[in-house]
Amino acid sequence: MDFANDHGVLRIAIRRCSISDKCDTMAKVEFSKTEPSSPEVALPYAGEKVVLVYADTEETLTF
């Protein structure tokens, strides 16, 4: 997962990599010891607008 704060908008891109490729991402997945089937990613969210960026579109999230 990659992210950037662009003029008060947190833009998040979920990257897909094949198993054999090296995939360097900004935010790493962490697996909980109590819930190993629910991986988590922590991002530096400070209340700004959030936009998910996909290969062909973007989605604005509202909270």
GROMACS elastic network, one bead per residue, 0.5 to 0.9 nm:
[ bonds ]
;  ai    aj funct       b0    kb
    1    12     6  0.70605   500
    1    13     6  0.57412   500
    1    15     6  0.54969   500
    1    16     6  0.85286   500
    1    24     6  0.88821   500
    1    25     6  0.54742   500
    1    26     6  0.61835   500
    1    27     6  0.54068   500
    1    28     6  0.70482   500
    1    29     6  0.84264   500
    1    41     6  0.81874   500
    2    11     6  0.83518   500
    2    12     6  0.58921   500
    2    13     6  0.51698   500
    2    14     6  0.64732   500
    2    15     6  0.72198   500
    2    25     6  0.56961   500
    2    26     6  0.50176   500
    2    27     6  0.61681   500
    3    10     6  0.69026   500
    3    11     6  0.54513   500
    3    13     6  0.60854   500
    3    14     6  0.86422   500
    3    26     6  0.70259   500
    3    27     6  0.77883   500
    3    43     6  0.79555   500
    4     9     6  0.80500   500
    4    10     6  0.58185   500
    4    11     6  0.53194   500
    4    12     6  0.67937   500
    4    13     6  0.88816   500
    5     8     6  0.60794   500
    5     9     6  0.54484   500
    5    11     6  0.61974   500
    5    12     6  0.89018   500
    5    48     6  0.87920   500
    6     9     6  0.50870   500
    6    10     6  0.63829   500
    6    11     6  0.70263   500
    7    10     6  0.84421   500
    8    48     6  0.57849   500
    8    49     6  0.68482   500
    9    48     6  0.57097   500
    9    50     6  0.58067   500
    9    51     6  0.70787   500
   10    44     6  0.87231   500
   10    45     6  0.74062   500
   10    46     6  0.88528   500
   10    48     6  0.63869   500
   10    49     6  0.60629   500
   10    51     6  0.62307   500
   10    52     6  0.85188   500
   11    49     6  0.84669   500
   11    50     6  0.59707   500
   11    52     6  0.59990   500
   11    53     6  0.67226   500
   12    50     6  0.74630   500
   12    51     6  0.61838   500
   12    53     6  0.58047   500
   12    54     6  0.87803   500
   13    51     6  0.86397   500
   13    52     6  0.59991   500
   13    54     6  0.63685   500
   13    55     6  0.86470   500
   14    52     6  0.78375   500
   14    53     6  0.72354   500
   14    54     6  0.70542   500
   15    23     6  0.84636   500
   15    25     6  0.78762   500
   15    54     6  0.85157   500
   15    55     6  0.89980   500
   16    23     6  0.82464   500
   17    20     6  0.81310   500
   17    21     6  0.62138   500
   17    22     6  0.75736   500
   17    23     6  0.60238   500
   18    21     6  0.53479   500
   18    22     6  0.82118   500
   18    23     6  0.83237   500
   19    22     6  0.79961   500
   19    23     6  0.89609   500
   24    27     6  0.89781   500
   24    28     6  0.88502   500
   25    28     6  0.65909   500
   27    41     6  0.65016   500
   27    42     6  0.69565   500
   27    43     6  0.69387   500
   28    40     6  0.85056   500
   28    41     6  0.61740   500
   28    42     6  0.79093   500
   29    39     6  0.61899   500
   29    40     6  0.55864   500
   29    42     6  0.80167   500
   30    39     6  0.56710   500
   30    40     6  0.52778   500
   30    41     6  0.62023   500
   30    42     6  0.83950   500
   31    34     6  0.87077   500
   31    35     6  0.73502   500
   31    36     6  0.53154   500
   31    37     6  0.75956   500
   31    38     6  0.68434   500
   31    40     6  0.63811   500
   31    41     6  0.89352   500
   32    35     6  0.50184   500
   32    37     6  0.80046   500
   32    38     6  0.70905   500
   32    39     6  0.66295   500
   32    40     6  0.76514   500
   33    36     6  0.56459   500
   34    37     6  0.89787   500
   35    38     6  0.55852   500
   35    39     6  0.78377   500
   36    39     6  0.65478   500
   42    45     6  0.85887   500
   45    48     6  0.70179   500
   45    50     6  0.87062   500
   47    50     6  0.85348   500
   49    60     6  0.76007   500
   49    61     6  0.73073   500
   49    62     6  0.74890   500
   49    63     6  0.89737   500
   50    59     6  0.84752   500
   50    60     6  0.59122   500
   50    61     6  0.54714   500
   50    62     6  0.74157   500
   51    58     6  0.65698   500
   51    59     6  0.55178   500
   51    61     6  0.60296   500
   52    57     6  0.86120   500
   52    58     6  0.56088   500
   52    59     6  0.50915   500
   52    60     6  0.63291   500
   52    61     6  0.74116   500
   53    56     6  0.81342   500
   53    57     6  0.64173   500
   53    59     6  0.66281   500
   53    60     6  0.88575   500
   54    57     6  0.52159   500
   54    58     6  0.57475   500
   54    59     6  0.80343   500
   55    58     6  0.82941   500
